[in-house]
Amino acid sequence: MLRHILIMSCFLFCAQVLTYGQCCSAGNPSTFSFIDHTSLKAKSLLFSTSYKYGFSDTYYQGNKPADVSFYAPANFSFMDLKVAFGISKRITLQAETGYFFAKQQENPVPFPADKGFGLGDATLCLRYRIYKSMKHQVEITSVAGLRLPVGVFDQENHGVKLPITVQPSSGSLVYMGGFSVAKSFTKSKLRLYSSAFAEFPQIIDSKNFYYRYGNLYNLSIAASYPVHRLFIPALQLQCELRNRSTREKGQVVDASGYEVISISPQIESVFPNDWSLLIYAELPVYRFFNGIQLANAYKTGIKLAKRFSL
């Protein structure tokens, strides 16, 4: 059954579905962590915070670097806070928000850089454990939620509006949903994880923008092997696809939409009293962009988590 589910998810989410600037894309930047994608025990609480940094310096057209005559890198610096609560053995409620210390896009000389900062989006989601087998050590979980544009949007610099890609909030209400499968192997200690996830942004109709980001589809496969509780290496393979964006009257934004495959090496350490620390990097291995777009070079981050039993 597990094999069939994994095969179906790969076919479904690796179909041809084509955002907008990888480094400064819409919404809060995400971090993969096993603890964020499995259900909690009833009456248990999980707090986590993470710091993330991303950098982009190369423009792509199709799957190759574009021939541009200027250098205009971008970067972001972001911190988030997540809280998850196990309502029952099947249902987990999770909320998160974050703050951009900087979300910056350089411009060709002599134009100044576009700099955004402030509160990002807020996310509320509900995870439901569909199936769990202690005998086979398999857990299947579904998730559904909303991303709320509660943060800073329509930000201006000296009366000039900032580009939508450096606004701290995406400015869009986003519907989200997906499922995950986790499998453990007692004899080898190996743990496998797969998730399929989708986001459906709604139209932004604000003072400065009328815009709709394309739908986002994400497929992740990961494996971890605990060598020691202080050294648990993991490797994630992620496929991310986004449709083209649209403007007024359904006008398609040509320089939007992408296909990116990346790998993410990670090291987790588990400490006494249910503390854990995760360090990770995200490195693209394949990129395809419609039109000419700035592509992410790398992302890196650190995550601290603490569990409580109530």
N, C-alpha and C positions, 0 to 999 in steps of 0.2 A: 504493500500500500504506500509506504513512504517513497519508494522508488518511482511509483506512478505519479505521485504528487509533485516531486521534484522535476520530473520530465515535463509534466504539463505546465508548470510555472515557467520553465525555461522557454518553451515554445510560445507561451502567451505573451511574455514580457520582452522577448527578443525579436518580436515582429517589427516591421518597418514603421516606427513612429518617431518622427523627428522631434538654450534659453538665451540665454542672453548673457554674455560675459560670465564665464565660469567663476572668476575670482569674486566678482561682486554681483552674484546672481540674486534672485528674489528670495526674501525670507531669511530666517536664521540658518546659518550653516550647521549641518548635522554631523554627529559623531556616531560611529557604530560601536555598540557595546552589548555583550550578551545579556547583561542585566536589564537593559532597556527594552528587550524584546521577548522576555518570558514573564509569565504571570507570577505575582508574589503570593506568599502564603496569606491566609486570612488574618486580618488584624496586624499586618506588618507594614512597615513604613520604610521608604528608601529616599534618601536625599543625595543629590549629586550636583557638582558644579564642575565646569570645565572651561579652559581657556583655549582658544583656537586662533591660528594665524594662517593666512593664505596669501600667496603671491602669484602674480601673472605678469609676463613680460614679452610674450610672443603672440603675434596675430596669426590666425589660421584662416585659410580658405579651402574648403573641402578637408582633405586629410593631410595637407601639407602647409608649412609656414608660408604666409602671404608675403609678397614683396612690397613692403611699405617703406617710405622714406623717412620715418620718424620713429622715435623711441618713447613710448607712453605707457609705462608699467602701471599696475594697480595692485592694491593690497587691502586686507582687512584685518582688524584685531578685535576679537569678540569674546565675551564671557557669558555663560548661561547658568541657569539654576533650574533643576528639575526636582519635582516631588511626586512620588508614586505611592499609592495606598492600596493594599489588598483588601477589598470590600468583602470578598468571600474567596473560597479556594479556586473559583473560576474567573472572577471579575477583578480587574485591577484598573484603578483610575489614575491617570497621570496628567500633570500640568507642568508647563515650562515657559520660561521667558528668558530674555537676554538683553545685553547692552553692547552696542558697538562703540569701542573707544575710538576707532577710526575706520572709515570706509572710504578709500581714496583712489582717485583715478588721475594720473598725471596727464598733462596735455602737451602738445608740441610747443617748444619755445617760440615766442615769449609768453604764451598764455599760462595763467596760474592753474594749479591743480584744483580739481573738484574734490572737496572734502566734506563728508557727511559723518555725523556721530549722533548717538542717542539711543533711546530704548527701541528694541526690535519688536518682532511680533510675539504674540502669546499663543500657546497651543494647548488644547484640551483634547484628550483622547481616552478611549475606553478599550481595554484589551480583554478578550474573552477566550478562556481556555476551552477549545473545542474537544480536545482529546489528550489524555495522558495515560501512558502505560509504564508502570514501574518495572514490569517484567522485561519489556523491550526497550525501556529508557527512551521513549519518544514523547515529545510534546508538540501539539499543533495549536497555534494561537492565532486568532483574528484580531484586527484592530480597526477602529473607525474613529474619526475625530475632526476637529475644526482648527484652522489656524486663523487667529483673529488679528486684524491690522490695528492693534492698539498703540503701536509705537509712533515714532516721529516720521511724518511723511509731508510732502510738499515743502521740504526744507529748502531755504534759499541762502545764498551767500552774497551779502551786500546788495540785496534786491534782485539778484539773478537766480532763477531756479536751478537747482542741481539736477543732473541727469537721473533718470529713474533707477539706474543701476547702482548709484551710491546713496540712495535714500535708505536710512536705517530700517524702516519698515517696508514690506513689499507693497503696502497700500491696498492689498486685495484679501478678501475673504476666500479661504481655501478649504475645500472639502478633501479629506484624506481617507484612505482605506487600504487594507492589504491583509496578508497572513504570513505566518512564519512557521518553520518546522525545525525543531532541535532534536538531535540524536546523540546519545552518549554510548561509549563502548567501555564497559567496566574493565576488561582485561588489559586493554591498551591505553586506557585513560583518554583516548582521543574523543573530541567532541566536535560534531558537525552542525552547521546552522545554515539555513536558507530562508530568504524572505523575498516576497514580491509586494511591491508597494506602489501606489499611484496618488497623485495630487491633481485636483481640478480647480484652478484659480478662477475667480469670478472677475467681472469687469471692474476696472478702476475708473471712477468718475469723480475727479477731484478738481481743485482750483487750477492745477497745472497740467493734469494728465487725463486722457481718456485712452485706456490701454487694457489689454488682456494678455497676460502671459499664457503661453501654450501649456497644455497638460504635461505633467511630468510622470515618467514611469521608471521604476528602479528595481533591479534584480540584484540581490547580494547572495554570495555563497562564502562561508567562512569556516575555518577549522582552527581549533586550539588544542594544545597538548601541554598539560601541567607537568613541567620538569620538577618544579618545587613550588610551594605556595607563594614564594617571593619571585618566582620566575616562571610565568605562564605565557609563552609566546603564542601568537595567533597570526593568521594571514587571511585577509579578506579579498575577494574578487568582486568588483561591482560594475554593473552595466547600467548606465543612466541615459535615458532618451527623453528629449523634450520636443513637443510640437512647436511650430513657428508661432510667434506672437501676432496679435492683430490690433489695429487702431480703429478710428472712426469708420463707420460704414463697412466694417468687415475687411478693411484694407490690410493685407498681409505684410508684415515686416520682413523684408527679404533677408536682412542680416540678423536672423534669429533662428533658434532651433539647433540642436546638436545631438551627437551621439558620442559618448565618452565611456571608455572602459579603463578602470584604474585598479591598482593593487594597493592594499593598506597593511603593512607590517605593524604589529602591535605587541607590546609587552605589558602584562598585568601583574601586579603584586597584591596579595591578600594578607592583611595584617590581623592581629588579635582584635577582638571586640567588633568584628564585622566591618572593618575599614578596608577599602581597596583603592589602588592607584593604577591608572592606565595611561600609557604613553603611546602615541601613534603617529604615523605619517600616511599621507595619501598621495600616490604618484600615478599620473595618467600614463597608460601604455598605448592607447589608441584614441585619436580625436578626429572627429569629422564635424565641421561647422558649415552651416549655410551662409553664403556671403562671406564677408571678412569680419571676424570677431576675435576679441582678445581671449586667449585660452589659458586656463589655470596651469601653472608650472608645478605647484605643490601646495599641500596643506599639512599642517602639523598641529598637535595639541596635547594637552594633559588633562586627565579627568580624575577627580577625587569623589568617592562615594562612601556612604555610611548607611547600614541597615539597622532598623529598630524592630523589636517585637513588643507589641502592646498587650 
